[in-house]
Amino acid sequence: MSRWTLLALVPTTVMIGAASDHDERAPLAAPSQPAVELKTIESRSAAEAPALEMPAQRRPARPGEPLDAFETRSWYVPPPPPPPTAPAPPPQVLPPSAPPLPFTFLGQYQEDDRQVILLMKGERMLLVKAGDVIDGTYQVEGIAGRQLTLLYMPLGIRQTLDVETPG
């Protein structure tokens, strides 16, 4: 069909539809009967209307499936807990040690069959013999070979100092 034919049919269709609506609105033979039915239908409220039950339309929920289709869900997955760490080994306890010797050897000489040792501590020069105590901290034990032996008295630790003269 062409466009013009379709356009010509539109007014005709509209007139036929209007005529059929007009016929339905025409007064009926018994006007009181339908009016009563309309009033009874309109007077029913929503509370009086029978509830619509559809148990057959529901399917049982699967395990893990939410009951509410619009339930809020989170896709957050918490990270696994960190692996347990081995306990730290106990700190190694070092035995107490004496501080470094504060002396510098200057030289030695003999006096009355005893050996005299010249030491420098800071800016002080000390003349000591075997058995002497220096500042209540160090006891001079003597020279053996190239080593001067001193006892650190607070801890009872022996320390040695090189006595070879540079040459």
C-alpha positions in Angstrom: 0.0 0.0 0.0 1.1 3.5 -0.6 1.4 6.3 1.9 -1.5 8.2 0.5 -3.8 5.2 0.9 -2.8 4.8 4.5 -3.3 8.4 5.2 -6.8 8.2 3.7 -7.7 5.3 5.9 -6.8 7.0 9.1 -9.9 9.4 9.3 -12.1 6.5 8.4 -10.7 4.4 11.2 -11.1 7.2 13.6 -14.8 7.7 12.7 -15.5 4.0 13.0 -13.9 3.9 16.5 -15.9 7.0 17.6 -19.1 5.4 16.4 -18.5 2.2 18.3 -17.7 4.2 21.5 -20.9 6.1 21.0 -22.9 2.9 20.7 -21.5 1.5 24.0 -22.5 4.7 25.8 -26.0 4.5 24.6 -28.6 4.0 27.4 -29.4 0.3 28.2 -32.8 -1.1 28.7 -32.3 -1.5 32.4 -30.2 1.3 33.6 -30.6 0.6 37.4 -28.9 -2.8 37.3 -25.4 -1.8 36.0 -25.4 1.3 38.2 -25.8 -0.8 41.4 -23.1 -3.2 40.3 -20.7 -0.3 39.8 -21.5 1.1 43.2 -20.8 -2.2 44.9 -17.5 -2.5 43.1 -16.5 1.0 43.8 -17.5 0.8 47.5 -15.0 -2.0 48.2 -11.8 -0.9 49.9 -8.3 -2.3 49.5 -8.6 -3.9 53.0 -11.7 -5.8 51.9 -10.1 -7.1 48.7 -9.0 -10.7 48.9 -5.2 -11.1 49.2 -3.4 -12.5 46.3 -1.5 -15.6 47.3 1.1 -17.0 45.0 3.0 -19.7 46.9 3.3 -21.9 43.9 5.2 -19.2 42.1 8.1 -19.1 44.6 11.0 -21.4 44.4 13.0 -22.5 47.4 16.2 -20.4 48.0 19.5 -22.1 47.3 22.1 -22.2 50.1 24.1 -19.0 50.2 21.6 -17.2 48.1 20.0 -14.0 49.7 16.4 -14.1 50.5 16.0 -10.5 49.4 16.8 -9.9 45.8 17.6 -6.2 46.5 19.7 -6.9 49.6 22.9 -4.8 49.7 26.0 -6.9 49.3 29.6 -6.2 49.7 32.3 -7.7 47.4 35.0 -6.9 50.0 37.0 -10.0 50.9 39.2 -9.5 53.9 42.9 -10.4 53.4 44.2 -13.5 55.0 45.8 -13.1 58.4 49.6 -12.7 58.4 51.5 -15.9 59.0 52.7 -16.3 62.5 56.2 -15.0 63.1 58.8 -17.0 64.9 59.6 -15.5 68.3 62.7 -13.3 68.3 65.7 -15.0 69.8 66.6 -13.7 73.2 69.1 -10.9 73.1 72.6 -12.2 73.4 74.0 -11.2 76.7 77.6 -10.2 76.4 79.9 -10.6 79.4 81.0 -7.4 80.9 84.1 -5.9 79.5 86.6 -3.4 80.6 86.8 0.0 78.9 89.8 0.6 76.6 93.0 1.5 78.4 93.3 5.2 78.8 97.2 5.0 79.0 100.0 5.6 76.6 103.4 4.0 77.3 106.3 6.5 77.3 109.2 4.4 78.5 110.8 2.6 81.5 113.9 2.6 83.6 115.4 0.7 86.6 115.5 2.2 90.2 116.7 0.3 93.2 116.2 -3.1 91.5 112.7 -2.2 90.6 111.4 -1.3 87.2 109.7 2.1 86.9 107.2 2.6 84.1 106.3 6.0 82.6 102.6 6.2 81.4 100.7 9.1 80.1 96.9 9.5 80.9 95.5 12.5 79.1 97.8 15.3 80.1 99.1 13.6 83.3 102.4 11.7 83.4 102.5 8.8 85.8 105.5 7.0 87.3 104.3 3.5 88.4 105.9 0.2 89.6 104.5 -3.3 89.8 101.8 -3.5 92.4 100.8 0.2 92.3 97.1 1.2 91.9 96.2 4.0 89.5 93.1 6.1 90.4 91.6 3.2 92.3 90.8 1.5 89.0 93.9 -0.1 87.5 96.6 -2.1 89.3 100.0 -2.5 87.6 101.1 -6.1 87.4 104.3 -5.6 85.6 106.1 -6.0 82.2 106.6 -9.4 80.6 108.3 -9.4 77.2 106.7 -6.6 75.1 103.5 -6.4 77.2 102.6 -4.3 80.2 99.8 -6.1 82.1 97.2 -4.0 84.0 94.3 -5.3 86.1 90.9 -3.5 85.7 89.9 -3.9 89.4 86.0 -3.3 89.2 85.6 -6.4 87.0 88.8 -8.3 87.6 89.8 -8.2 83.9 93.4 -8.2 82.8 94.4 -5.9 79.9 97.7 -5.5 78.2 99.5 -2.5 76.6 102.3 -2.8 74.1 105.6 -1.4 75.6 107.9 -1.8 72.6 109.4 1.6 71.8 108.9 2.6 68.2 112.2 2.6 66.4 
